Amino acid sequence: MIARDILAPFERDGRIDARGRNIAGLAAMRGGDQDAAQRIFAALLSDHPDDAAVRFNLAWSRTLADDHAGAREALGDATESDMPQAAMLDLQIHHHLGEFDEAEAKLDRYVARFPDYAPLQAAASVLAMDLDRPDLARDCAEKGGEHPDALSTLGVIELGDQRADAARALFVRSLDTKPNNPRANIGLGLVELGAGNSRDAVALLDRGAEQFGDHLGSWIAAGWAHLLAGDTVAARARFERALAIDDSFGEAQGSLAALDALAGDFESARRRTEVALRLDRQSFSAAFASAIIAAADGDEAKAQRIFEIAARQPLTPDGRTLAELLAGMAL
């Protein structure tokens, strides 16, 4: 803010060179005024179309304003420069827009080209996890050092390998630097859920789901945490949030089926279970609901007892518990 105020009179009077204008744009961007920042960078780019740094700054400002398509347009050929920041942002834009094929086509080239730039390696580790490339994810995360995204990636890997204590430590370190890291909040919440601390898990999973926004698995995990904590009203709200985002998501229908069974509404539970299994034959929540419905035999109290026992027992032939199944979906 101070830098922007100092530079403003010079900018108005035209007594500022390109470097000064760039500094003014950076000051506006860091002060949260993305409209002003983008006006400055766009004007600079008009005068210096080959300046990769200006292209990156304009793209970064647009990203901060949640204009990812505009950011990609602005970034242009800056990705071919020697700026690792541009490569990092390019991957993040593709990732955010769900362009996984495009991102993967560039991923290996970028991480090999800039092996020592920790923020790029951290961003690549997150992308590699979503591309189901855990070996690359681990390698990039280790190169990412103390970057919070790198730490959260390593935490997810440790959690997947059932090393809960190691995962907890990594998620905590990530959140110490970046409290609004959704993967770390979700990850730590799942660790607490697996440890039976459902009430501690609730706040973390809710926070992570809100930060992710439209990530379906996060809302399902948050809902089950509330259900295990005994708050069926909050659980239903989160399952319905997932359903509102995508009504073809089988786990949302199956989770609501389980809730209906616990409430004694077995007709609705059966109907929702059928829908869930049509959408996803592998839906764990639909299978869970089916088991409750079959074993309860129309008895609401019996359904509740079955749920309390089953929720903490291995649910799959390979011995995975409810918390472990949720971890695979939420992360």
N, C-alpha and C positions, 0 to 999 in steps of 0.2 A: 504493500500500500504506500509506503514512504517513497520507494523508488518511482512509482507511478505518479505520485503527486509532484515530485521534483521534476520529472521529465515532461509533464503536461504542458507547461508554458512554452517550452522549447518546441514541442510538437505543434502547438497551435500557431506559433510564429514561423514555422518552417525552418527553424534553426537546429535541425537534428539530422544527422546522417543515418545511413542504413543500419549501422551497428546500434546507434541510439534508439532507432525505431524498433529494432528487434528486442532490445532491452525493455522498452516500453510495453511491447506485446507480451513478453515474459512476465513482467510485473502485473499486467492486467490478468493474465491467465492464472498466475499463482494467487492473485487476489480474488479469484472467483468470477471475474467479469469476462466471460467467454465471448460475448458479443463484441466487446471492445477489442479483445485479443485477436479475434478472427478478422475484424476490419483491418487492423494493423498488419497482420501477417498476409492477408489477401492482397493488400496494396503493395507490400514488399515483394510478394511473389510475382505480381504483375510487372514490377521493375526488374526483378532478378529471377526469371523463370527456371534457371538452371541451378539455383541455390538449394541443395538438398536439405540443409539445416532449416531453412525457412519452410520448406515443404513439410518437414517433420513437425515443426512447431505448430503449423496450421492444422495438420492432421491430429496432433495430440490435443489441441484445444477442442476440436470437434468431437474427439472421443470423450473428453471430459463433459461435453454437452450432450452426450449420448446420441450423437449423430455419426454412427459407425460407417454408414454408406458414404456420407460426405467425407469422412476421415480417409477412407480408402481412395476416394477420388483425389483428394489433396495429396496423399502420400506419393502417388504416381511412381516415377522411377527412382525415388529416393532409396528404395529398397536395394538398388544396384550400387549404391554408394558404399563408402567405407564406414558408415554409421551403424553400429550394432543396434542402436535404439530404433532405427527405422525397420530393421528386420524383426525385432521384438514386437513392435507395434503391428506390423503386417500379420504376424501369426495371431496376435490377440484379436485383431479385427476379424480375420477369418473364423477364429474360434467362437467369438461372440455371435457372429452371424450364422453359425452352424454350417460353415463351408468346410467340412472336414476333409474332403478330397483335395481341395485346393491347399489347405493348410499342410496336409501330409506330404504333398508334392514338394513343398519347400522346406519342410522341417529338418531333414537330415543335412541338407546343404547349409542351412543357416547355423545349426549348432556346430557343424564342422568348421565353418568359416570364422565364427566368433567364440571359440572355446573358453575364453577367459572373461567374457562379459556375463557376470552373474545374473543380472535381471533377465537377459534373454534365456539363459539356461533354465532359470526358474519358471518362466512363462512356458518354455518348451516342455518342462517336466509335467506341468498341468495338462497341456495338450496331449502329450504322449499317454497319460493315464486315460484320458477320454477316448483315445484311439486304441486302447487295449494293447499298449506296448510297454509293459511294466519294466523291462530291462532298460530300455531307453529312458523311461521316466526316472528310474533310480540313478542312472548315470548323469543325467542332466541335473537332477536335484542335488546330487553330491557336488557338482560343479557350481551350483547356485549358492553354496555356503549358507550364510545366515539369512538369506532372503526369505521372508515369511512364506512365500508361495512354494519355495523349495522345501522348507521345513514341513509344510502341510502335506506335500506330496510324499515325503518320506514317512510322515505319520500315517497316511492312508495305506502305504505299503506294509508298514509294521502292523497295522490293524488287520489287514488282510491276511497276514501271516500269524495272526492270533497272539501277537506280542503286545498286549494291552498297555503294560507299564511303559514300554519304549514309545508307543504311539502317544500316550498321554503326555509324556515329557516333550515330545516334538510339537504337538498341538499347542501346548502351553507356551512354548518359546515363540511359536508363530504368532499367537495372539498377543504376546507381550509387545511385539513390534507393530502388528496390524490387527487391532481389535475387531475390525469389520471384515475379517477374512471368513467368508461363508464356509469354505471347506474345513477350516480349522475348528470353527464353532460346531459344525455338524459332526466332524470327527470326534471331538472331545465329548460331545453329547452322546455319541454312540458308545464310546468307551465307558461312560458313566452308566448308560443303559445296560451294557453287557455286565457291568459289575453289580447290577441290581439297584443302582441309585437312580430310580426313575424320576424322582422329584428333582434331583440335580440335573438330570438329562433334559428335562422339559424346557428350561429357560435357554439352554444352549441350542437345542434343536429348533426351537421357535425362532431364535435370533438368526440362526443360519438359514432357515427356510425363508424368512423375510428378506435377508440379504441376497439370496439366490433369486427370489422373485417367482419365476415360473418353473422352477426345477421340481418336477412331480415327486421324485423319490424323497426329497427333503420334507415335503408336506406329509407324505405317508409316514415317514419315520417319526416326525413330530407328533402325528396323531396317535401312533402306537405308544409313544412315550407317555402321552396323557392318559391313554387307556390303561397302561400298566400302573400309572399313579392313581387310578381310580376316578379320573375326571372324564366321564363319557361325553359330556356336553362339549368340552374343548376338543376331544378326540374327533367327534363328528364334524365339528366346524373345520378342522384341518383336512379331513378326508373329503369333505364337500368342496373345500378350496381346490384340492387337486382335481376333483371331478369337473369343476368349473373351468379350469385351465384346459383340460382335455377329457371329454366325456367318453373317449374310447380307451382310457387307461384302465386295464383290467384290475390292477392292484387297488385302485380307488373303489371300484365296485365291490371287490372282494372284502376290503376292509369295512365298508359300510354293511356288508352282509354279516360279518362277524359281530358288529355292533348291534344289528337288528336281532340276531340270535340271542345275544346277551340281554337284550331288552324284552325277550319273550315274543318278539314278532317273527315267528318262524316262517310264515308265509312270505313276507318281504325278504327275509334272509335267503330262502330258497330261490326266489326270483332273481335277486341280485347275484347270487352265486352262479346261477346259470348264465347270466349275462357276462360275468367276469370270466368264466371258463370259455365262453365263445370268443371273447376278446383275446384271452391269453391262457392257453391250456396249461402253462407252467406257473400260473399265478399262485404264489405261496399263500396269500391271504384268502383266496377262494378255497384252496385245499384246507386251510385252517378252519374256515367257516363251515365247510362241509363236514369236517370231523366233529365240530361242536354240535351241529344240527343232528347228525346221526346218533351221537352218543347221548345227547340230552333227551331225546325222545319226547320233545314237547314240554319239558320241565325247565322253567327259567332258572330256578335255583341250582339245578343240576348243571345247566349250561355254564353258570358262573363258576362253579367249583371246577368243572372241566377246564375252563379257560385259565384259571389261576394255576392249575397244575401244568397244563400243556405249554403255557407261555414261557416256562423256565426249563423245559425239557428239550432234548434234541428233536428236531422236526423233520430231518431228512436222513436218508440212508447213510450219508457221510458224516452225520453227527452235528450238523449246524443248528444252532439255536435261533430263536426269533431275532435276537439282537444281531447275530451274524448275517442272517438273511437281509435284514434291514440295511446293514452296512454296505452290502453289495449293491443294493438299489440306490441308496442315498448318496453314495460317493462314486 
